[in-house]
Amino acid sequence: MKQIFLSVAVAALFLTSCGKDDDPITETPTEENLSGDLSTERTLNANTTYTLTGSLKVKNGGKLRIPAGTVIKAEKGFDKYILVEQGGQIFVNGTAEKPVKMTSAAATPAPGDWGGLVINGKAKISGAAGQTPTGTTEIDPTVPYGGGDDADNSGVIEYLTLEFTGSKSSADIEHNGLTLNGVGSGTKIENVYIPYSADDGVEFFGGAVNVKNILVVNSDDDMFDATQGWRGTLDNAYGVWQVNTIDPTGKSVPFTSNEADPRGAELDGNLDGNTPADINQSNFKFQNITIVNKSAFPMQDAVKVRRGATAAITNLLVKGTTCTDLIDLTDGKGTGNIATNISFKKDITVSGTEINLGTAIGATVTANAANTGASSSSFGWTGFSDF
């Protein structure tokens, strides 16, 4: 399919006429609309403000390059999102001084205004033995992900802000801030800031991608979510619910969640727990992780490992006001794998059960007073300071 980009305003120069030959030349701001399919290579211009007016899909063979300092503002709606399909690539080349920003175009932005960023790769996902399983994208079931190439490369993301994401069409079809579907380890993702998502901050659907330096602020649902066979590493991640957040009218209000079971981390082995006999179930590392609840709203679980997932979690710090359960490996569709190993430190009130292994006897969950969690100094570029 051919590339479609609609420009509503292009760079123009004009003279202000005051009857003098040496009148200054004034450059008008440059604006451009983005939507459609990209099957070739396109480099955006940091001096242009882009408006996402529909879905933008980077197709097989397409490359989208976004230089430092670029701003993309999305119109409100479930259909406003960026999707990198299998074989496509995105290069977000932000810097600490000039990060790339993807945000809402609304005059009063709020969580759920637009979709967010979705990347589909060819890496393995959980599935039946003897098969090469694939899945279909939640927000567009015509677009597949998964396969057999764990080293698949979907591009590079560095210094990116994704805010006011999480638009949904129903309770079961919704965007996250950053959605990683079967993304391979050849993809580089570091330094991402995700505030005010109406669903999860980041969610892994299988794949082997490694992610480093992620800050999630006031996600309506889980801060960090993994399912369907993710086998990578999340390193130096900080998730926080503040005392106050932004409501759908753009006002600052006490933080609350519209979800039934919002968590710090929700970590599943297979998709929705419906195929417990799958091979290649989630087997991942979380290291240098901080989960904070400063709000009066109780967090369901700080960390939930379930449905066949195997988690190796080191240097975990949980702090703040309250959570129901601290570390929970139980679930009606299967406990976490007994090979799970978690080292944690808590500075939070637990109203329910601190450690619940259920039938996952043999899993190791150990308190360690020396844990320090994520390094907040890695997030100075975001401007966020409420650590």
C-alpha positions as CSV (number, residue, x, y, z in Angstrom):
1,M,0.0,0.0,0.0
2,K,1.3,3.4,-0.8
3,Q,2.3,6.0,1.8
4,I,-0.4,8.5,2.7
5,F,0.6,11.8,4.4
6,L,-1.8,14.8,4.2
7,S,-0.3,18.2,4.7
8,V,-2.5,21.0,5.8
9,A,0.2,23.6,6.0
10,V,3.7,23.7,4.5
11,A,6.6,25.9,5.3
12,A,6.1,29.4,3.8
13,L,8.0,32.7,3.9
14,F,6.3,36.0,3.6
15,L,7.3,39.7,3.8
16,T,5.6,42.1,6.2
17,S,5.1,45.2,4.1
18,C,5.9,48.5,5.7
19,G,7.2,50.3,2.7
20,K,10.9,49.4,3.3
21,D,13.1,47.1,1.3
22,D,14.8,45.8,4.4
23,D,11.7,44.6,6.2
24,P,12.5,41.3,8.1
25,I,11.5,38.0,6.7
26,T,9.1,36.1,9.0
27,E,8.8,32.3,8.9
28,T,5.4,30.9,9.6
29,P,5.1,27.8,11.9
30,T,5.1,24.6,9.9
31,E,2.3,22.1,10.6
32,E,1.4,18.8,9.0
33,N,-1.1,16.1,9.4
34,L,-0.1,12.4,9.7
35,S,-2.2,9.3,9.0
36,G,-2.3,6.3,6.6
37,D,0.2,3.7,5.6
38,L,4.0,4.2,5.3
39,S,5.7,1.5,3.1
40,T,8.8,3.5,2.3
41,E,11.2,5.6,4.4
42,R,10.2,8.9,5.9
43,T,12.1,11.2,8.2
44,L,10.1,13.8,10.1
45,N,11.2,17.4,10.7
46,A,11.8,18.5,14.2
47,N,10.7,22.0,13.2
48,T,7.3,20.8,12.2
49,T,4.4,20.2,14.5
50,Y,2.6,17.1,13.4
51,T,-1.0,16.3,14.1
52,L,-2.1,12.6,14.1
53,T,-5.5,12.7,12.4
54,G,-5.9,8.9,12.1
55,S,-4.0,5.7,12.5
56,L,-0.4,5.8,11.1
57,K,0.8,2.3,10.2
58,V,4.4,1.6,9.3
59,K,4.1,-1.3,7.0
60,N,6.5,-4.1,6.1
61,G,9.6,-2.4,4.6
62,G,8.6,1.0,5.9
63,K,10.9,3.1,8.2
64,L,9.7,6.0,10.2
65,R,12.5,8.2,11.5
66,I,11.7,10.8,14.2
67,P,14.5,13.2,15.1
68,A,15.2,14.8,18.5
69,G,12.8,17.4,19.6
70,T,9.9,16.4,17.3
71,V,6.3,16.8,18.7
72,I,3.4,14.7,17.5
73,K,-0.1,15.7,18.7
74,A,-2.9,13.2,18.3
75,E,-6.5,14.2,17.8
76,K,-8.9,12.5,20.3
77,G,-10.1,9.1,19.4
78,F,-9.5,5.3,19.5
79,D,-8.4,5.3,15.9
80,K,-5.5,7.8,16.6
81,Y,-2.4,5.7,17.1
82,I,0.9,4.7,15.6
83,L,1.4,1.0,14.7
84,V,4.6,-0.5,13.5
85,E,3.8,-3.7,11.7
86,Q,5.9,-6.8,11.3
87,G,8.9,-5.9,9.0
88,G,8.4,-2.1,9.6
89,Q,10.7,-0.1,11.8
90,I,10.6,3.1,13.9
91,F,13.6,5.2,14.9
92,V,12.8,7.6,17.7
93,N,16.1,9.5,18.0
94,G,15.4,11.7,21.0
95,T,18.0,13.0,23.4
96,A,17.9,13.9,27.1
97,E,18.0,17.6,26.0
98,K,15.5,17.2,23.2
99,P,13.2,14.2,23.7
100,V,10.5,13.3,21.2
101,K,7.0,13.8,22.5
102,M,3.8,12.1,21.4
103,T,0.8,13.7,23.2
104,S,-2.8,14.8,22.9
105,A,-3.8,17.6,20.6
106,A,-6.8,18.5,22.9
107,A,-6.9,21.9,24.4
108,T,-7.5,20.2,27.7
109,P,-5.6,16.9,27.5
110,A,-6.7,14.0,29.6
111,P,-5.9,10.3,30.0
112,G,-7.4,8.2,27.1
113,D,-7.4,10.9,24.5
114,W,-5.6,8.8,21.9
115,G,-4.2,5.4,21.4
116,G,-0.4,5.4,21.9
117,L,2.4,3.5,20.3
118,V,2.1,-0.2,19.2
119,I,5.0,-2.2,17.9
120,N,4.6,-5.7,16.3
121,G,7.5,-8.0,15.8
122,K,8.3,-11.5,14.7
123,A,9.7,-12.9,18.0
124,K,8.2,-16.0,19.7
125,I,5.0,-15.9,21.7
126,S,3.5,-18.6,23.8
127,G,1.6,-21.3,22.0
128,A,1.0,-25.0,21.4
129,A,4.0,-27.3,21.0
130,G,5.0,-28.0,17.4
131,Q,3.7,-24.7,16.1
132,T,5.1,-21.2,15.4
133,P,2.3,-19.3,17.2
134,T,1.2,-15.8,16.0
135,G,-1.3,-13.4,17.5
136,T,-3.5,-10.6,16.2
137,T,-3.3,-7.0,17.4
138,E,-5.9,-6.2,20.0
139,I,-6.8,-2.8,18.5
140,D,-6.6,-4.1,14.9
141,P,-7.2,-7.9,14.5
142,T,-6.1,-7.8,10.8
143,V,-2.5,-7.1,11.8
144,P,-0.4,-10.1,13.1
145,Y,2.5,-10.4,15.4
146,G,4.8,-13.2,16.6
147,G,6.8,-15.9,14.8
148,G,10.2,-17.6,15.3
149,D,12.7,-14.7,15.1
150,D,13.6,-13.7,18.7
151,A,16.4,-11.4,17.4
152,D,13.9,-9.5,15.1
153,N,14.6,-5.7,14.9
154,S,11.7,-3.2,14.9
155,G,14.0,-0.2,15.3
156,V,15.2,2.1,18.1
157,I,13.4,4.1,20.7
158,E,15.4,6.6,22.8
159,Y,14.1,9.5,24.9
160,L,10.4,9.4,24.2
161,T,7.4,10.8,26.1
162,L,4.0,9.1,25.5
163,E,1.3,10.9,27.4
164,F,-2.5,10.9,27.7
165,T,-2.8,7.5,25.9
166,G,-5.0,4.5,26.5
167,S,-8.1,5.2,24.4
168,K,-10.5,2.2,24.3
169,S,-13.4,1.0,22.3
170,S,-14.5,-1.5,25.0
171,A,-13.2,-3.0,28.2
172,D,-11.5,-5.7,26.2
173,I,-10.2,-3.6,23.3
174,E,-8.0,-0.8,24.6
175,H,-4.6,0.8,24.0
176,N,-1.8,1.1,26.5
177,G,0.9,3.8,26.5
178,L,3.5,1.5,24.9
179,T,2.4,-1.9,23.5
180,L,5.1,-4.4,22.5
181,N,3.7,-7.4,20.6
182,G,6.2,-10.2,19.8
183,V,9.0,-7.6,19.7
184,G,12.5,-9.1,19.2
185,S,15.7,-8.5,21.1
186,G,17.2,-6.6,18.1
187,T,14.9,-3.7,19.0
188,K,16.4,-1.1,21.3
189,I,14.1,0.7,23.8
190,E,15.5,2.9,26.4
191,N,14.4,6.1,28.3
192,V,10.6,6.2,27.9
193,Y,8.3,8.4,30.0
194,I,4.6,7.4,30.1
195,P,2.4,9.7,32.2
196,Y,-1.4,9.6,32.3
197,S,-2.3,6.4,30.4
198,A,-5.9,5.3,30.8
199,D,-4.8,1.7,30.7
200,D,-1.4,0.1,31.3
201,G,1.8,2.0,31.1
202,V,3.7,-0.6,29.1
203,E,2.5,-4.1,28.2
204,F,4.6,-6.9,26.7
205,F,2.7,-9.5,24.6
206,G,5.4,-12.2,24.1
207,G,8.7,-11.5,22.4
208,A,12.2,-11.1,23.7
209,V,12.7,-7.4,23.7
210,N,14.7,-5.8,26.6
211,V,13.6,-2.4,27.9
212,K,15.6,0.0,30.1
213,N,14.8,3.2,32.0
214,I,11.0,3.4,32.0
215,L,9.0,5.9,34.1
216,V,5.2,5.3,34.4
217,V,3.1,7.9,36.2
218,N,-0.6,7.6,37.1
219,S,-1.5,4.7,34.9
220,D,-5.2,3.9,35.3
221,D,-4.5,0.2,35.3
222,D,-1.2,-1.7,35.7
223,M,2.1,0.1,35.6
224,F,3.9,-2.8,34.0
225,D,2.2,-5.8,32.3
226,A,3.5,-8.9,30.6
227,T,1.7,-11.8,29.0
228,Q,1.8,-14.4,26.2
229,G,5.4,-15.5,26.6
230,W,7.5,-12.5,27.1
231,R,11.2,-13.5,27.7
232,G,13.2,-10.3,28.0
233,T,14.5,-8.0,30.7
234,L,13.0,-4.8,32.2
235,D,15.8,-2.8,33.8
236,N,15.4,0.3,35.9
237,A,11.7,0.9,35.9
238,Y,9.8,3.3,38.2
239,G,6.0,3.3,38.5
240,V,4.1,5.7,40.7
241,W,0.6,6.7,41.5
242,Q,0.7,10.3,42.8
243,V,-1.6,11.8,45.5
244,N,-3.4,13.7,42.6
245,T,-3.8,13.0,38.9
246,I,-5.6,14.5,35.9
247,D,-9.3,13.5,35.3
248,P,-11.0,13.4,31.9
249,T,-11.9,17.1,32.1
250,G,-8.3,18.0,32.6
251,K,-8.7,18.9,36.3
252,S,-6.3,17.8,39.1
253,V,-8.2,15.4,41.3
254,P,-7.2,12.7,43.9
255,F,-5.9,9.7,42.1
256,T,-8.3,6.8,41.6
257,S,-8.6,4.0,39.2
258,N,-11.5,2.9,37.0
259,E,-10.2,-0.6,36.7
260,A,-11.2,-3.6,38.9
261,D,-7.7,-4.7,39.7
262,P,-5.0,-2.1,39.1
263,R,-1.5,-3.4,40.0
264,G,2.1,-2.3,40.0
265,A,3.1,-5.3,37.9
266,E,0.7,-7.9,36.4
267,L,2.7,-10.8,34.9
268,D,1.1,-13.7,33.1
269,G,2.6,-16.7,31.3
270,N,0.0,-17.2,28.6
271,L,-2.6,-14.9,27.1
272,D,-5.5,-14.5,29.6
273,G,-4.6,-17.8,31.3
274,N,-6.7,-19.7,28.7
275,T,-3.9,-22.0,27.4
276,P,-2.0,-23.3,30.4
277,A,-0.3,-26.1,28.4
278,D,1.5,-23.6,26.1
279,I,5.2,-23.7,25.6
280,N,7.4,-20.6,25.5
281,Q,5.5,-19.0,28.4
282,S,6.7,-15.8,30.0
283,N,10.1,-16.2,31.6
284,F,11.6,-12.8,32.2
285,K,13.8,-10.6,34.4
286,F,12.7,-7.5,36.3
287,Q,15.7,-5.8,37.9
288,N,16.0,-2.4,39.7
289,I,12.3,-1.8,40.0
290,T,10.4,0.7,42.2
291,I,6.6,0.6,42.6
292,V,5.1,3.5,44.5
293,N,1.5,4.3,45.7
294,K,1.3,7.8,47.1
295,S,-2.5,7.9,46.7
296,A,-5.3,7.1,49.0
297,F,-6.5,4.5,46.4
298,P,-5.5,0.9,47.4
299,M,-3.3,-0.9,44.9
300,Q,-4.7,-4.4,44.2
301,D,-1.3,-6.1,44.2
302,A,2.2,-4.6,44.1
303,V,3.4,-7.6,42.0
304,K,1.2,-10.4,40.6
305,V,2.9,-13.4,39.0
306,R,0.4,-15.9,37.7
307,R,-0.8,-18.2,34.9
308,G,2.5,-20.1,34.4
309,A,4.8,-17.1,34.3
310,T,8.4,-17.4,35.6
311,A,9.8,-14.2,37.1
312,A,13.3,-13.4,38.3
313,I,12.8,-10.1,40.1
314,T,15.8,-8.5,41.8
315,N,16.2,-5.2,43.7
316,L,12.5,-4.6,43.9
317,L,11.3,-1.7,46.2
318,V,7.6,-1.2,47.0
319,K,6.7,1.9,49.0
320,G,3.9,4.4,49.7
321,T,0.5,4.2,51.3
322,T,-1.3,0.9,50.9
323,C,-1.7,-2.2,48.8
324,T,-4.0,-5.2,49.3
325,D,-1.4,-7.9,48.6
326,L,2.3,-7.3,48.2
327,I,3.5,-10.4,46.2
328,D,0.8,-12.7,44.9
329,L,1.4,-15.8,42.8
330,T,-2.2,-17.1,42.9
331,D,-4.9,-17.0,40.3
332,G,-8.0,-18.9,39.3
333,K,-6.4,-19.7,36.0
334,G,-3.1,-21.0,37.4
335,T,-0.4,-19.9,39.7
336,G,3.0,-18.5,38.9
337,N,5.8,-21.0,38.1
338,I,7.6,-22.5,41.0
339,A,10.9,-21.4,39.5
340,T,10.0,-17.7,40.3
341,N,12.5,-15.9,42.4
342,I,11.7,-12.5,43.9
343,S,13.8,-10.3,46.2
344,F,11.9,-7.3,47.6
345,K,11.9,-4.5,50.1
346,K,8.7,-3.0,51.3
347,D,7.8,0.4,52.9
348,I,4.1,0.2,52.4
349,T,1.1,-0.9,54.4
350,V,-0.3,-4.3,53.3
351,S,-4.0,-4.7,54.1
352,G,-4.2,-8.3,52.8
353,T,-1.5,-10.9,52.4
354,E,2.2,-9.9,52.2
355,I,3.3,-13.1,50.3
356,N,0.8,-15.5,48.8
357,L,2.3,-18.5,47.0
358,G,-0.8,-20.5,46.8
359,T,0.1,-23.9,45.2
360,A,3.4,-22.5,43.8
361,I,5.3,-24.1,46.7
362,G,9.0,-23.9,45.8
363,A,8.9,-20.3,44.5
364,T,11.3,-18.1,46.4
365,V,10.2,-14.8,47.7
366,T,12.6,-13.1,50.0
367,A,12.7,-9.7,51.8
368,N,16.0,-7.9,51.4
369,A,16.5,-4.6,53.4
370,A,19.4,-3.6,51.1
371,N,17.2,-3.2,48.0
372,T,17.1,0.3,46.6
373,G,14.9,-0.1,43.5
374,A,15.2,2.0,40.4
375,S,17.6,4.9,40.0
376,S,15.4,8.0,39.7
377,S,18.4,10.0,38.5
378,S,17.9,8.3,35.1
379,F,14.7,10.2,34.7
380,G,15.9,13.8,35.1
381,W,15.3,14.4,31.4
382,T,11.5,14.0,31.9
383,G,11.1,17.0,34.2
384,F,9.2,14.8,36.7
385,S,10.3,15.3,40.2
386,D,7.7,13.6,42.5
387,F,9.8,10.5,43.3
